[in-house]
Amino acid sequence: MKQAGFTMMEMIITITIMGLLTATLAIPYFSADSLSISDNKLSKDLRRTQHFAVEDGGSNAYSIGRSASGTNSYEITDPAGAVLDTITFSDTTVISNFSCDFNRIGVPSCTGASPITITAADGSGVSVTINPVTGFSTWTSF
């Protein structure tokens, strides 16, 4: 009597190959490039700075802008000028020179580069535009 089916070795090899193919094909879906991470961080920090200003409700503005310490960092400061947070990107070459102050109702007043650009070492980058009324940011790749 002849039995039909797969041997244990055939099953192990098939499952191993399927696992390798799945892992290889899944990488693009679970990884993000450094520029989208940088842009996302900047967008969140713009909203965080706006939130600080609205929550404080004072007459002085909270600010976010490129740090004086380098072209790949920016900082968030309170109305007294104290630095609340400094964010440095090791994977970016240049963040354009910008400064945005948010008043007590969250309206931004920005100077410097418009839009803000984040450029990687390979020349690719993103442009971040801040809505002058709402303070919301949008971005495009270049």
C-alpha positions, 0 to 999 in steps of 0.5 A, a space after each residue: 500500500 502506497 501512502 500519499 503526502 509530504 515527508 517531514 523534510 519537504 514540509 520544513 523546507 516549504 515552511 522555511 522558504 515561505 517564511 523567508 519570502 514573507 519576511 523579505 516582502 514585508 520589510 517595505 511595509 514596516 520601515 519608514 524613511 528617515 525624512 518622513 520620520 523627521 517631518 513627522 517629528 517636526 509636525 508633532 513638535 509644531 502642534 506641541 508648541 502650539 498646545 503649550 501656548 494655548 494651554 498657558 494662555 499668557 500674553 507671551 508666545 512659545 517658540 519653535 525654531 532652528 537651534 543656534 547650535 547646529 543646522 540639523 536641530 531645532 528647539 522649543 522655548 517658553 516665553 521666558 526664553 528657556 529651552 524646553 526641548 532640543 531635537 537633533 536629527 543625526 540623519 539629516 544634513 540641513 533644516 532651513 532657518 525658521 522660527 515660529 511663535 504661537 500666541 495664546 490662541 494658537 495663531 503662528 507668527 513665522 519668520 525665516 524659511 517658508 516652507 521649512 525644508 529638511 534635506 538629507 545627505 543624499 539631497 532628497 528632502 521634505 518641505 513643511 508649510 505652516 498654515 498662517 491661521 491654524 498653525 497646521 502643517 502640511 508637507 511635500 517631498 522633493 
